[in-house]
Amino acid sequence: MSDKKTTIKQYLSKNKTELVSYLETLTPEQWEQEVFSEGNQWTVRDIITHLVEAETGLSIQIHKIRAGRETLPQGFDLDRWNAGVKKRMGDLTPAQLLQGLEEVRQKTLERLKTIESHEWELSGEHPSFGVVSVEKYYQIIAGHQRQHLIDIQSALT
């Protein structure tokens, strides 16, 4: 595996491990604790649901970039998309969400193995960051988990 792949794999693994380790300490009541209240209320469980779905979506965007396709449909609205996460994903239990985090990460790591050196700089439109490279997409996946871990920890302290 190239140095770049190794570095990204380590970053992805470190952030997921930190997130899951923290989540495994939470009580059922803490999973229902509000973290965000702007617009729609988001609990810890809602945020983890969002992370599972988001990683799946970001991986699809990487696939589209590699295939030379547009990453976002015209008129895509990230706020509207995020508001619909509960409806799309359903009411998953903490155990299901932890399993979902593991499954989606395994798929991400499998796809990472297939990246060829010339593909790192291919780019596509990300809904928050504009045009970014495949490499940056992987960094966004890991950073997204890290940021929401910080959000959750802040809400629960």
N, CA, C and O atoms as a DFTB+ gen file, in Angstrom:
628 C
 N C O
     1  1       0.860      -1.185       0.000
     2  2       0.000       0.000       0.000
     3  2       0.897       1.235       0.000
     4  3       1.908       1.280       0.701
     5  1       0.524       2.218      -0.780
     6  2       1.348       3.429      -0.867
     7  2       1.347       4.163       0.462
     8  3       0.483       3.941       1.310
     9  1       2.331       5.042       0.633
    10  2       2.406       5.846       1.850
    11  2       1.143       6.675       2.042
    12  3       0.659       6.815       3.165
    13  1       0.609       7.223       0.962
    14  2      -0.601       8.040       1.037
    15  2      -1.773       7.195       1.533
    16  3      -2.527       7.623       2.406
    17  1      -1.921       6.002       0.977
    18  2      -2.995       5.115       1.420
    19  2      -2.814       4.738       2.887
    20  3      -3.778       4.706       3.651
    21  1      -1.595       4.457       3.267
    22  2      -1.326       4.091       4.663
    23  2      -1.674       5.237       5.596
    24  3      -2.297       5.019       6.634
    25  1      -1.285       6.443       5.247
    26  2      -1.562       7.615       6.070
    27  2      -3.067       7.846       6.201
    28  3      -3.571       8.098       7.295
    29  1      -3.767       7.759       5.090
    30  2      -5.214       7.968       5.117
    31  2      -5.893       6.859       5.911
    32  3      -6.790       7.133       6.708
    33  1      -5.478       5.615       5.707
    34  2      -6.056       4.499       6.457
    35  2      -5.857       4.706       7.957
    36  3      -6.780       4.474       8.738
    37  1      -4.682       5.133       8.360
    38  2      -4.413       5.378       9.785
    39  2      -5.296       6.495      10.329
    40  3      -5.816       6.381      11.439
    41  1      -5.473       7.561       9.576
    42  2      -6.316       8.690       9.984
    43  2      -7.773       8.244      10.116
    44  3      -8.445       8.583      11.090
    45  1      -8.255       7.485       9.134
    46  2      -9.620       6.963       9.193
    47  2      -9.797       6.046      10.405
    48  3     -10.788       6.144      11.129
    49  1      -8.844       5.172      10.613
    50  2      -8.936       4.212      11.720
    51  2      -8.868       4.893      13.075
    52  3      -9.628       4.558      13.984
    53  1      -7.969       5.839      13.209
    54  2      -7.813       6.557      14.486
    55  2      -9.106       7.284      14.854
    56  3      -9.570       7.181      15.989
    57  1      -9.676       8.003      13.925
    58  2     -10.876       8.777      14.235
    59  2     -12.081       7.887      14.509
    60  3     -12.885       8.197      15.388
    61  1     -12.221       6.787      13.774
    62  2     -13.336       5.877      14.042
    63  2     -13.158       5.206      15.394
    64  3     -14.120       5.070      16.149
    65  1     -11.944       4.786      15.708
    66  2     -11.687       4.135      16.992
    67  2     -12.013       5.068      18.149
    68  3     -12.634       4.652      19.127
    69  1     -11.599       6.323      18.045
    70  2     -11.889       7.293      19.107
    71  2     -13.394       7.509      19.257
    72  3     -13.910       7.572      20.373
    73  1     -14.089       7.620      18.139
    74  2     -15.538       7.826      18.174
    75  2     -16.240       6.627      18.798
    76  3     -17.039       6.786      19.721
    77  1     -15.948       5.438      18.305
    78  2     -16.618       4.240      18.799
    79  2     -16.282       3.995      20.268
    80  3     -17.160       3.627      21.048
    81  1     -15.035       4.191      20.649
    82  2     -14.649       4.004      22.057
    83  2     -15.460       4.910      22.968
    84  3     -15.898       4.493      24.040
    85  1     -15.659       6.146      22.543
    86  2     -16.462       7.078      23.342
    87  2     -17.927       6.650      23.352
    88  3     -18.558       6.628      24.409
    89  1     -18.464       6.316      22.205
    90  2     -19.880       5.941      22.119
    91  2     -20.190       4.704      22.964
    92  3     -21.275       4.592      23.534
    93  1     -19.246       3.791      23.040
    94  2     -19.470       2.569      23.818
    95  2     -19.597       2.831      25.316
    96  3     -20.051       1.962      26.062
    97  1     -19.202       4.016      25.758
    98  2     -19.325       4.354      27.184
    99  2     -20.662       5.005      27.519
   100  3     -20.976       5.195      28.694
   101  1     -21.450       5.348      26.511
   102  2     -22.675       6.111      26.736
   103  2     -23.812       5.241      27.251
   104  3     -23.945       4.074      26.883
   105  1     -24.621       5.836      28.105
   106  2     -25.843       5.189      28.588
   107  2     -26.934       5.361      27.533
   108  3     -26.804       6.203      26.645
   109  1     -28.008       4.574      27.620
   110  2     -29.126       4.781      26.689
   111  2     -29.666       6.213      26.741
   112  3     -30.066       6.760      25.713
   113  1     -29.679       6.813      27.908
   114  2     -30.154       8.191      28.046
   115  2     -29.237       9.174      27.329
   116  3     -29.711      10.145      26.738
   117  1     -27.942       8.934      27.375
   118  2     -26.999       9.829      26.709
   119  2     -27.130       9.755      25.188
   120  3     -26.913      10.754      24.503
   121  1     -27.480       8.593      24.656
   122  2     -27.700       8.468      23.219
   123  2     -28.849       9.354      22.764
   124  3     -28.904       9.746      21.599
   125  1     -29.768       9.674      23.673
   126  2     -30.930      10.506      23.339
   127  2     -30.721      11.969      23.727
   128  3     -31.627      12.787      23.567
   129  1     -29.537      12.303      24.235
   130  2     -29.208      13.673      24.638
   131  2     -29.152      14.578      23.406
   132  3     -28.595      14.206      22.374
   133  1     -29.726      15.745      23.528
   134  2     -29.676      16.720      22.439
   135  2     -28.267      17.280      22.298
   136  3     -27.623      17.636      23.285
   137  1     -27.804      17.352      21.066
   138  2     -26.494      17.931      20.764
   139  2     -26.665      19.251      20.027
   140  3     -26.005      20.241      20.344
   141  1     -27.563      19.256      19.034
   142  2     -27.871      20.468      18.286
   143  2     -29.371      20.728      18.380
   144  3     -30.178      19.798      18.398
   145  1     -29.729      22.008      18.441
   146  2     -31.155      22.334      18.470
   147  2     -31.527      23.370      17.418
   148  3     -32.676      23.807      17.352
   149  1     -30.568      23.760      16.602
   150  2     -30.842      24.725      15.539
   151  2     -31.657      24.035      14.454
   152  3     -31.247      22.991      13.946
   153  1     -32.793      24.595      14.097
   154  2     -33.654      23.953      13.108
   155  2     -34.261      22.703      13.700
   156  3     -35.152      22.789      14.546
   157  1     -33.800      21.549      13.276
   158  2     -34.257      20.284      13.835
   159  2     -33.384      19.883      15.015
   160  3     -32.186      20.167      15.040
   161  1     -33.989      19.228      15.981
   162  2     -33.222      18.722      17.119
   163  2     -32.405      17.520      16.655
   164  3     -32.916      16.647      15.953
   165  1     -31.140      17.481      17.049
   166  2     -30.268      16.351      16.740
   167  2     -29.727      15.785      18.044
   168  3     -29.066      16.478      18.818
   169  1     -30.021      14.506      18.270
   170  2     -29.496      13.804      19.431
   171  2     -28.188      13.118      19.045
   172  3     -27.796      13.118      17.878
   173  1     -27.519      12.535      20.035
   174  2     -26.321      11.745      19.743
   175  2     -26.669      10.673      18.714
   176  3     -25.932      10.473      17.749
   177  1     -27.783       9.991      18.919
   178  2     -28.190       8.927      17.993
   179  2     -28.403       9.476      16.577
   180  3     -28.018       8.839      15.596
   181  1     -29.011      10.645      16.478
   182  2     -29.226      11.257      15.158
   183  2     -27.900      11.572      14.467
   184  3     -27.757      11.370      13.261
   185  1     -26.953      12.057      15.225
   186  2     -25.648      12.412      14.643
   187  2     -24.927      11.167      14.146
   188  3     -24.312      11.192      13.080
   189  1     -24.997      10.085      14.903
   190  2     -24.322       8.863      14.463
   191  2     -25.032       8.294      13.239
   192  3     -24.378       7.774      12.334
   193  1     -26.348       8.383      13.199
   194  2     -27.094       7.983      12.007
   195  2     -26.603       8.789      10.807
   196  3     -26.362       8.243       9.730
   197  1     -26.462      10.080      11.012
   198  2     -25.968      10.983       9.973
   199  2     -24.557      10.575       9.521
   200  3     -24.268      10.589       8.324
   201  1     -23.689      10.218      10.454
   202  2     -22.325       9.841      10.086
   203  2     -22.293       8.571       9.238
   204  3     -21.519       8.474       8.286
   205  1     -23.134       7.602       9.587
   206  2     -23.187       6.371       8.795
   207  2     -23.631       6.691       7.367
   208  3     -23.017       6.247       6.396
   209  1     -24.698       7.460       7.261
   210  2     -25.211       7.810       5.935
   211  2     -24.223       8.691       5.176
   212  3     -24.024       8.504       3.976
   213  1     -23.609       9.638       5.857
   214  2     -22.687      10.564       5.195
   215  2     -21.477       9.843       4.621
   216  3     -21.046      10.145       3.508
   217  1     -20.930       8.900       5.363
   218  2     -19.759       8.181       4.845
   219  2     -20.140       7.379       3.605
   220  3     -19.371       7.296       2.648
   221  1     -21.326       6.792       3.632
   222  2     -21.810       6.082       2.450
   223  2     -21.899       7.046       1.270
   224  3     -21.439       6.733       0.172
   225  1     -22.490       8.214       1.497
   226  2     -22.649       9.207       0.438
   227  2     -21.322       9.728      -0.088
   228  3     -21.148       9.892      -1.296
   229  1     -20.391       9.988       0.813
   230  2     -19.085      10.482       0.381
   231  2     -18.335       9.420      -0.434
   232  3     -17.637       9.743      -1.396
   233  1     -18.486       8.166      -0.041
   234  2     -17.863       7.082      -0.808
   235  2     -18.461       6.991      -2.207
   236  3     -17.751       6.720      -3.175
   237  1     -19.760       7.217      -2.309
   238  2     -20.414       7.233      -3.623
   239  2     -19.864       8.386      -4.455
   240  3     -19.638       8.237      -5.656
   241  1     -19.650       9.530      -3.819
   242  2     -19.098      10.667      -4.548
   243  2     -17.691      10.360      -5.062
   244  3     -17.347      10.739      -6.181
   245  1     -16.882       9.683      -4.263
   246  2     -15.536       9.292      -4.709
   247  2     -15.651       8.371      -5.927
   248  3     -14.920       8.530      -6.904
   249  1     -16.562       7.421      -5.860
   250  2     -16.778       6.509      -6.993
   251  2     -17.163       7.296      -8.247
   252  3     -16.657       7.025      -9.336
   253  1     -18.053       8.264      -8.087
   254  2     -18.478       9.073      -9.238
   255  2     -17.309       9.865      -9.816
   256  3     -17.171       9.959     -11.036
   257  1     -16.474      10.429      -8.964
   258  2     -15.304      11.165      -9.443
   259  2     -14.420      10.245     -10.271
   260  3     -13.990      10.607     -11.366
   261  1     -14.154       9.067      -9.753
   262  2     -13.281       8.116     -10.440
   263  2     -13.871       7.685     -11.784
   264  3     -13.134       7.350     -12.711
   265  1     -15.197       7.694     -11.883
   266  2     -15.882       7.300     -13.116
   267  2     -16.086       8.484     -14.062
   268  3     -16.636       8.327     -15.152
   269  1     -15.635       9.679     -13.635
   270  2     -15.778      10.861     -14.475
   271  2     -17.179      11.441     -14.495
   272  3     -17.561      12.121     -15.448
   273  1     -17.949      11.176     -13.444
   274  2     -19.331      11.656     -13.377
   275  2     -19.446      12.809     -12.387
   276  3     -18.585      12.997     -11.527
   277  1     -20.525      13.579     -12.525
   278  2     -20.826      14.652     -11.573
   279  2     -21.115      14.040     -10.212
   280  3     -21.728      12.976     -10.121
   281  1     -20.675      14.708      -9.157
   282  2     -20.852      14.152      -7.811
   283  2     -22.174      14.537      -7.168
   284  3     -22.704      13.792      -6.344
   285  1     -22.711      15.694      -7.538
   286  2     -23.949      16.166      -6.924
   287  2     -24.996      16.454      -7.983
   288  3     -24.686      17.002      -9.041
   289  1     -26.243      16.082      -7.697
   290  2     -27.297      16.447      -8.647
   291  2     -27.519      17.958      -8.631
   292  3     -27.274      18.622      -7.624
   293  1     -27.979      18.482      -9.738
   294  2     -28.263      19.916      -9.819
   295  2     -29.291      20.282      -8.742
   296  3     -30.271      19.565      -8.538
   297  1     -29.057      21.393      -8.064
   298  2     -29.983      21.874      -7.042
   299  2     -29.881      21.142      -5.710
   300  3     -30.752      21.296      -4.854
   301  1     -28.823      20.344      -5.524
   302  2     -28.666      19.609      -4.270
   303  2     -28.628      20.584      -3.102
   304  3     -27.917      21.588      -3.143
   305  1     -29.397      20.283      -2.064
   306  2     -29.471      21.132      -0.869
   307  2     -29.035      20.294       0.329
   308  3     -29.767      19.407       0.769
   309  1     -27.856      20.572       0.851
   310  2     -27.296      19.796       1.951
   311  2     -28.157      19.883       3.208
   312  3     -28.344      18.881       3.899
   313  1     -28.678      21.061       3.508
   314  2     -29.519      21.198       4.698
   315  2     -30.774      20.332       4.588
   316  3     -31.174      19.672       5.547
   317  1     -31.381      20.345       3.418
   318  2     -32.578      19.520       3.212
   319  2     -32.216      18.033       3.303
   320  3     -32.947      17.237       3.892
   321  1     -31.079      17.680       2.710
   322  2     -30.619      16.290       2.762
   323  2     -30.410      15.857       4.216
   324  3     -30.899      14.804       4.627
   325  1     -29.691      16.661       4.985
   326  2     -29.425      16.326       6.380
   327  2     -30.704      16.250       7.202
   328  3     -30.817      15.410       8.095
   329  1     -31.657      17.108       6.913
   330  2     -32.931      17.099       7.647
   331  2     -33.702      15.805       7.412
   332  3     -34.514      15.416       8.252
   333  1     -33.467      15.135       6.295
   334  2     -34.187      13.911       5.978
   335  2     -33.499      12.632       6.406
   336  3     -33.975      11.539       6.100
   337  1     -32.378      12.752       7.114
   338  2     -31.604      11.555       7.462
   339  2     -32.421      10.571       8.297
   340  3     -32.348       9.365       8.059
   341  1     -33.186      11.048       9.256
   342  2     -33.958      10.145      10.112
   343  2     -34.980       9.354       9.295
   344  3     -35.175       8.158       9.512
   345  1     -35.619      10.032       8.366
   346  2     -36.625       9.372       7.538
   347  2     -35.980       8.307       6.643
   348  3     -36.513       7.205       6.509
   349  1     -34.843       8.631       6.034
   350  2     -34.174       7.693       5.125
   351  2     -33.569       6.497       5.847
   352  3     -33.642       5.369       5.359
   353  1     -32.974       6.744       7.003
   354  2     -32.231       5.695       7.700
   355  2     -33.083       4.911       8.699
   356  3     -32.736       3.786       9.058
   357  1     -34.183       5.491       9.144
   358  2     -35.024       4.810      10.120
   359  2     -34.547       5.057      11.543
   360  3     -33.628       5.840      11.785
   361  1     -35.177       4.387      12.454
   362  2     -34.919       4.563      13.879
   363  2     -33.996       3.440      14.360
   364  3     -34.457       2.444      14.918
   365  1     -32.707       3.610      14.141
   366  2     -31.730       2.573      14.460
   367  2     -31.314       2.638      15.931
   368  3     -31.247       3.715      16.524
   369  1     -31.041       1.484      16.497
   370  2     -30.587       1.402      17.880
   371  2     -29.103       1.753      17.947
   372  3     -28.415       1.733      16.926
   373  1     -28.606       2.075      19.137
   374  2     -27.160       2.309      19.262
   375  2     -26.325       1.132      18.756
   376  3     -25.305       1.335      18.097
   377  1     -26.747      -0.091      19.059
   378  2     -25.989      -1.261      18.589
   379  2     -25.980      -1.329      17.065
   380  3     -24.950      -1.639      16.467
   381  1     -27.103      -1.046      16.439
   382  2     -27.170      -1.040      14.975
   383  2     -26.292       0.056      14.388
   384  3     -25.655      -0.131      13.351
   385  1     -26.267       1.197      15.060
   386  2     -25.444       2.304      14.571
   387  2     -23.955       1.993      14.695
   388  3     -23.179       2.297      13.789
   389  1     -23.558       1.390      15.806
   390  2     -22.150       1.009      15.960
   391  2     -21.766      -0.009      14.883
   392  3     -20.674       0.061      14.320
   393  1     -22.656      -0.940      14.604
   394  2     -22.412      -1.912      13.536
   395  2     -22.350      -1.204      12.187
   396  3     -21.514      -1.531      11.344
   397  1     -23.235      -0.237      11.990
   398  2     -23.236       0.529      10.747
   399  2     -21.943       1.294      10.540
   400  3     -21.418       1.347       9.427
   401  1     -21.424       1.892      11.617
   402  2     -20.135       2.592      11.521
   403  2     -19.037       1.630      11.075
   404  3     -18.201       1.973      10.239
   405  1     -19.047       0.429      11.639
   406  2     -18.037      -0.568      11.289
   407  2     -18.180      -1.018       9.842
   408  3     -17.194      -1.092       9.108
   409  1     -19.406      -1.315       9.436
   410  2     -19.625      -1.809       8.076
   411  2     -19.271      -0.776       7.015
   412  3     -18.609      -1.097       6.029
   413  1     -19.708       0.457       7.214
   414  2     -19.425       1.480       6.214
   415  2     -17.923       1.779       6.165
   416  3     -17.385       2.062       5.095
   417  1     -17.249       1.719       7.304
   418  2     -15.804       1.956       7.295
   419  2     -15.070       0.835       6.580
   420  3     -14.106       1.094       5.861
   421  1     -15.503      -0.398       6.761
   422  2     -14.860      -1.503       6.052
   423  2     -14.995      -1.326       4.537
   424  3     -14.052      -1.588       3.791
   425  1     -16.167      -0.881       4.088
   426  2     -16.363      -0.624       2.660
   427  2     -15.462       0.519       2.184
   428  3     -14.885       0.453       1.098
   429  1     -15.347       1.565       3.006
   430  2     -14.485       2.695       2.656
   431  2     -13.040       2.232       2.517
   432  3     -12.350       2.619       1.574
   433  1     -12.581       1.406       3.450
   434  2     -11.196       0.928       3.406
   435  2     -10.969       0.000       2.219
   436  3      -9.891       0.012       1.625
   437  1     -11.967      -0.803       1.867
   438  2     -11.842      -1.675       0.694
   439  2     -11.710      -0.834      -0.573
   440  3     -10.899      -1.138      -1.448
   441  1     -12.510       0.221      -0.663
   442  2     -12.429       1.098      -1.844
   443  2     -11.104       1.860      -1.872
   444  3     -10.531       2.086      -2.938
   445  1     -10.629       2.249      -0.702
   446  2      -9.346       2.957      -0.616
   447  2      -8.230       2.115      -1.232
   448  3      -7.343       2.651      -1.897
   449  1      -8.267       0.818      -1.017
   450  2      -7.232      -0.066      -1.554
   451  2      -7.155      -0.002      -3.079
   452  3      -6.102      -0.252      -3.665
   453  1      -8.279       0.336      -3.717
   454  2      -8.319       0.310      -5.188
   455  2      -7.907       1.623      -5.841
   456  3      -7.810       1.702      -7.065
   457  1      -7.664       2.656      -5.034
   458  2      -7.274       3.958      -5.596
   459  2      -5.900       3.835      -6.248
   460  3      -4.952       3.327      -5.649
   461  1      -5.820       4.306      -7.475
   462  2      -4.547       4.311      -8.192
   463  2      -3.895       5.676      -8.035
   464  3      -4.580       6.675      -7.815
   465  1      -2.590       5.720      -8.147
   466  2      -1.849       6.947      -7.853
   467  2      -2.340       8.151      -8.657
   468  3      -2.342       9.268      -8.140
   469  1      -2.750       7.953      -9.895
   470  2      -3.206       9.087     -10.714
   471  2      -4.590       9.603     -10.293
   472  3      -5.003      10.675     -10.733
   473  1      -5.303       8.859      -9.452
   474  2      -6.667       9.242      -9.079
   475  2      -6.740      10.179      -7.871
   476  3      -7.787      10.780      -7.626
   477  1      -5.664      10.312      -7.123
   478  2      -5.708      11.139      -5.915
   479  2      -6.112      12.573      -6.209
   480  3      -6.810      13.200      -5.412
   481  1      -5.680      13.091      -7.340
   482  2      -5.945      14.499      -7.656
   483  2      -7.219      14.720      -8.469
   484  3      -7.591      15.864      -8.729
   485  1      -7.889      13.649      -8.871
   486  2      -9.196      13.828      -9.522
   487  2     -10.103      14.552      -8.545
   488  3      -9.980      14.368      -7.334
   489  1     -11.011      15.372      -9.052
   490  2     -11.825      16.163      -8.130
   491  2     -13.284      16.201      -8.535
   492  3     -13.657      15.940      -9.678
   493  1     -14.091      16.538      -7.541
   494  2     -15.522      16.671      -7.741
   495  2     -16.090      17.642      -6.728
   496  3     -15.407      18.061      -5.793
   497  1     -17.335      17.989      -6.925
   498  2     -18.014      18.972      -6.077
   499  2     -18.482      18.328      -4.767
   500  3     -19.219      17.342      -4.774
   501  1     -18.047      18.896      -3.663
   502  2     -18.521      18.507      -2.334
   503  2     -19.530      19.568      -1.902
   504  3     -19.316      20.750      -2.169
   505  1     -20.626      19.179      -1.241
   506  2     -21.677      20.150      -0.924
   507  2     -21.268      21.256       0.044
   508  3     -21.902      22.312       0.063
   509  1     -20.237      21.046       0.841
   510  2     -19.800      22.079       1.793
   511  2     -18.466      22.717       1.425
   512  3     -18.246      23.900       1.685
   513  1     -17.581      21.938       0.825
   514  2     -16.207      22.398       0.609
   515  2     -15.894      22.791      -0.830
   516  3     -14.759      23.155      -1.141
   517  1     -16.887      22.720      -1.705
   518  2     -16.639      23.055      -3.104
   519  2     -15.928      21.924      -3.818
   520  3     -16.124      20.754      -3.490
   521  1     -15.104      22.270      -4.792
   522  2     -14.395      21.262      -5.579
   523  2     -13.202      20.757      -4.764
   524  3     -12.324      21.525      -4.372
   525  1     -13.199      19.435      -4.520
   526  2     -12.108      18.828      -3.749
   527  2     -11.634      17.549      -4.437
   528  3     -12.350      16.942      -5.232
   529  1     -10.416      17.168      -4.107
   530  2      -9.801      15.978      -4.696
   531  2     -10.283      14.710      -3.987
   532  3     -10.870      14.762      -2.906
   533  1     -10.017      13.584      -4.625
   534  2     -10.316      12.287      -4.013
   535  2      -9.599      12.180      -2.672
   536  3     -10.180      11.721      -1.689
   537  1      -8.351      12.598      -2.631
   538  2      -7.602      12.558      -1.371
   539  2      -8.320      13.365      -0.287
   540  3      -8.454      12.905       0.847
   541  1      -8.770      14.543      -0.629
   542  2      -9.467      15.405       0.332
   543  2     -10.779      14.759       0.791
   544  3     -11.160      14.896       1.953
   545  1     -11.465      14.063      -0.105
   546  2     -12.705      13.375       0.286
   547  2     -12.437      12.398       1.430
   548  3     -13.211      12.332       2.385
   549  1     -11.352      11.648       1.335
   550  2     -11.025      10.710       2.416
   551  2     -10.716      11.457       3.710
   552  3     -11.098      11.011       4.791
   553  1     -10.039      12.573       3.605
   554  2      -9.753      13.385       4.794
   555  2     -11.046      13.937       5.393
   556  3     -11.181      14.025       6.614
   557  1     -11.988      14.305       4.537
   558  2     -13.276      14.826       5.002
   559  2     -14.035      13.750       5.769
   560  3     -14.635      14.041       6.804
   561  1     -14.018      12.525       5.284
   562  2     -14.710      11.434       5.979
   563  2     -14.193      11.311       7.407
   564  3     -14.982      11.283       8.351
   565  1     -12.897      11.239       7.567
   566  2     -12.310      11.086       8.903
   567  2     -12.528      12.332       9.751
   568  3     -12.862      12.230      10.931
   569  1     -12.344      13.491       9.165
   570  2     -12.528      14.740       9.905
   571  2     -13.973      14.952      10.343
   572  3     -14.227      15.538      11.396
   573  1     -14.904      14.483       9.547
   574  2     -16.326      14.596       9.865
   575  2     -16.635      13.839      11.152
   576  3     -17.342      14.342      12.025
   577  1     -16.101      12.631      11.259
   578  2     -16.295      11.869      12.495
   579  2     -15.657      12.584      13.671
   580  3     -16.250      12.670      14.746
   581  1     -14.478      13.087      13.476
   582  2     -13.760      13.781      14.555
   583  2     -14.554      14.995      15.031
   584  3     -14.697      15.205      16.235
   585  1     -15.066      15.789      14.106
   586  2     -15.811      16.994      14.473
   587  2     -17.075      16.643      15.246
   588  3     -17.394      17.292      16.242
   589  1     -17.787      15.631      14.797
   590  2     -19.019      15.275      15.508
   591  2     -18.727      14.620      16.857
   592  3     -19.541      14.730      17.774
   593  1     -17.601      13.948      16.999
   594  2     -17.207      13.446      18.323
   595  2     -17.022      14.621      19.275
   596  3     -17.486      14.575      20.414
   597  1     -16.356      15.661      18.821
   598  2     -16.162      16.865      19.643
   599  2     -17.501      17.484      19.986
   600  3     -17.714      17.889      21.129
   601  1     -18.406      17.569      19.027
   602  2     -19.749      18.120      19.283
   603  2     -20.468      17.325      20.368
   604  3     -21.054      17.899      21.287
   605  1     -20.419      16.008      20.255
   606  2     -21.090      15.134      21.221
   607  2     -20.462      15.278      22.604
   608  3     -21.173      15.413      23.599
   609  1     -19.153      15.250      22.666
   610  2     -18.477      15.399      23.953
   611  2     -18.814      16.731      24.606
   612  3     -19.016      16.787      25.819
   613  1     -18.878      17.792      23.834
   614  2     -19.222      19.116      24.371
   615  2     -20.632      19.127      24.923
   616  3     -20.885      19.721      25.971
   617  1     -21.554      18.477      24.230
   618  2     -22.962      18.456      24.680
   619  2     -23.155      17.617      25.938
   620  3     -24.059      17.879      26.731
   621  1     -22.314      16.620      26.118
   622  2     -22.494      15.710      27.249
   623  2     -21.663      16.074      28.472
   624  3     -21.733      15.389      29.493
   625  1     -20.882      17.136      28.383
   626  2     -20.088      17.532      29.551
   627  2     -20.670      18.738      30.229
   628  3     -20.128      19.207      31.229
